[in-house]
Amino acid sequence: MIILSQNITSISELKKNPSAVKSNVDTCVMSHNKPAYYTVSPLRYAQLLRAEKELNDIASKRGE
């Protein structure tokens, strides 16, 4: 199992204190010692969307 974030919290901790997850920090939320989901900052989300678009563009050019 690979965790793709340096910041980790559990769902239990998140429920107790949702503001503990900072909005500008990527965080892995764990459930039963496994990654359940990730929270990402708006900046990181925009970067991921740009990367997805670039990969889709490359893939569509190869399919031509």
Secondary structure, 3 states (H helix, E strand, C coil): CCCCCCEEEEHHHHHHCHHHCCCCCCEEEEECCEEEEEECCHHHHHHHHHHHHHHHHHHHHHCC
